[in-house]
């Protein structure tokens, strides 16, 4: 397994996905973690797979929100198109 050391000294696994995937880490409350654990277990998934599923099934809603915000802000929309 490839591993890299972070600035905090914690060793994290390096992504090996062929598509150039990126590892994302975030903090969550104990309550949210418990909800994720229960739901993942009930669906026969690990928590990472559950989070990916939630993102795939719901990200479009937030993308639509972002598009609405950008459409109201012409300067931001122009900046976004230059990237």
VENGIJO-V885316 format. One record per residue. N is the residue number from 1. RES is the residue in three letters. PHI is phi in whole degrees, -180 to 180 (NA if undefined). PSI is psi in whole degrees, 0 to 359 (999 if undefined). OMEGA is omega as a letter, one per 30 degrees, with the letter a starting at -180 (NA if undefined). Layout:
# VENGIJO-V885316
N:RES:PHI:PSI:OMEGA, N:RES:PHI:PSI:OMEGA
This chain:
# VENGIJO-V885316
1:UNK:NA:130:l, 2:UNK:-75:140:l, 3:UNK:-141:152:l, 4:UNK:-131:152:l, 5:UNK:-95:131:l, 6:UNK:-84:174:l, 7:UNK:-62:335:a, 8:UNK:-87:358:l, 9:UNK:89:358:l, 10:UNK:-80:134:l, 11:UNK:-89:127:a, 12:UNK:-121:148:l, 13:UNK:-68:141:l, 14:UNK:-91:138:a, 15:UNK:-64:137:l, 16:UNK:-117:13:a, 17:UNK:-63:135:a, 18:UNK:-61:328:a, 19:UNK:-80:11:l, 20:UNK:75:33:a, 21:UNK:-59:159:a, 22:UNK:-126:139:l, 23:UNK:-80:135:l, 24:UNK:-122:130:l, 25:UNK:-119:144:l, 26:UNK:-151:158:l, 27:UNK:-94:146:l, 28:UNK:-140:158:l, 29:UNK:-71:162:l, 30:UNK:-60:321:a, 31:UNK:-64:314:l, 32:UNK:-65:319:l, 33:UNK:-62:319:l, 34:UNK:-64:319:l, 35:UNK:-64:317:l, 36:UNK:-63:315:a, 37:UNK:-60:312:a, 38:UNK:-62:314:a, 39:UNK:-66:315:l, 40:UNK:-60:315:l, 41:UNK:-62:316:a, 42:UNK:-63:328:a, 43:UNK:-92:359:a, 44:UNK:72:31:a, 45:UNK:-118:163:l, 46:UNK:-89:166:a, 47:UNK:-62:320:l, 48:UNK:-60:316:l, 49:UNK:-65:321:l, 50:UNK:-62:315:a, 51:UNK:-64:318:l, 52:UNK:-60:318:l, 53:UNK:-63:314:l, 54:UNK:-60:316:l, 55:UNK:-64:312:a, 56:UNK:-61:319:a, 57:UNK:-80:344:a, 58:UNK:-127:347:a, 59:UNK:-59:327:a, 60:UNK:-57:328:l, 61:UNK:-65:320:a, 62:UNK:-77:329:l, 63:UNK:-65:320:l, 64:UNK:-65:319:l, 65:UNK:-60:315:a, 66:UNK:-63:320:l, 67:UNK:-63:321:l, 68:UNK:-64:317:l, 69:UNK:-63:313:a, 70:UNK:-64:326:a, 71:UNK:-70:338:l, 72:UNK:-87:350:a, 73:UNK:-125:86:a, 74:UNK:-55:322:a, 75:UNK:-64:319:l, 76:UNK:-68:321:l, 77:UNK:-63:321:l, 78:UNK:-66:320:l, 79:UNK:-64:318:a, 80:UNK:-63:321:a, 81:UNK:-72:342:l, 82:UNK:-83:349:a, 83:UNK:-86:999:NA
